[in-house]
Amino acid sequence: MKDLAEPWLPLREIRVLDFSMFVPGPFASAMLADLGAEVIKVEMPKGDPGRAYVPVQFETENRNKRSIALDLKNPAAREIVHRLARNAHIVVEGFRPGVAKRLSMDFENLRRANPKLVYCSISGYGQTGPWRERPGHDVNYVAAAGALAFPGQWLKAPARSSLPIADMGGGAFAAIAILAALHEGKGAYLDLSLFETAFFWAAMRHGLDREVDPRAHIFPVNDVFETSDGRRLTLGILEEHFWKNFVQLAPELDQERFSTDALRRQHGDALSMLIHEVIKSRSSEEWLRLCEENDVPVDLCVSPGEAAEHPQLVERKALQRGYAAFPVWANGRRGGAIRRRTPKLGEHSREILVELGFDDGEIAGFVRSGAVGAG
């Protein structure tokens, strides 16, 4: 019988070639790597710009990978790329439309080396359409898709999340589509748009009615409030029984105008301001105790570093080797594993080239020509 302490690594036989940079592609391949896939990160000789722009996220999104540094503009690198593709199941790239073709590493070129290749292009607006070459980043895609048109809190204007919604959502959709293509069992070309990812999420949340109530998705009693000691606390009150439990803790809220969900929404501004006053009257510690004792959904706003110490995450083994682990258990086993740290630029260049069958003389020639970074 298999040891249930052994992690669930269903992708351990899958090989991924990742040419992407910044967040979306690396996020997709990180999830595949966590689940056992062998991921080779191909970086330009100066490295993925994400190493410098957001070092923390680069570190977290590139664990479990090996790095090879290649100058893809150097003709000598093409033989390496095509040999890598012959040994891969999946290719992920995040260039602007047309760039991969100019580098002779587009789907049409690489599938000649490997007809069963699943090739995923991740771009801002997609490979076709009038915006295909338009520059952009997460905040642009999210705004253009409609995801900044609505507030996240009852009394506040729309605000951007600290999470790059389109980038990380796009990476998640890429991973789903890649696994679906692998399941189908034949080569596939996947064209993923980060703009469409943000649009999909926004439309799923808010619908497509231009006259929709801008507060239809939020509730005055399901919000963030400040306590007397300056902590930010969340109440998750939706169901009627939670409201009744909370009113027992704050009798001043027991008013006819707040007696039903419809009335609470109708008088939402007054209710929200009153709850803010109520929560401000006690410390975060008092509110946590009272709400937990009276079955009211409550939590503090904390940083990931603070959350990592919570007994729930500790019990669930949600941290491994200093990283957040893949958040799924399978058949009683932890899903995924952190098997290696984030690589240094070109750390595995020689190792990978040897695996591809290049001899010492050929490798030295690649380095001399600049096709391979020194690492």
Secondary structure, DSSP 8 states (H G I E B T S, - for coil): ---TTS-B-TTTT-EEEE---TTHHHHHHHHHHHTT-EEEEEE-TT--THHHHSHHHHHHHTTTEEEEEB-TTSTTHHHHHHHHHHT-SEEEE---TTHHHHTT-SHHHHHHH-TT-EEEEEESS-SSSTTTT----HHHHHHHHTTTSS-SSTTS-----SS-HHHHHHHHHHHHHHHHHHHHTS-EEEEEEHHHHHHHHHHHHH-S-TT--TTTT-BTTEEEEE-TTS-EEEEE--SHHHHHHHHHH-GGG--GGGSSHHHHHHTHHHHHHHHHHHHTTS-HHHHHHHHHHTT--EEE---HHHHTT-HHHHHTT-EETTEE--S-EETTEEB----S----TTTTHHHHHHHTT--HHHHHHHHHHTSB---
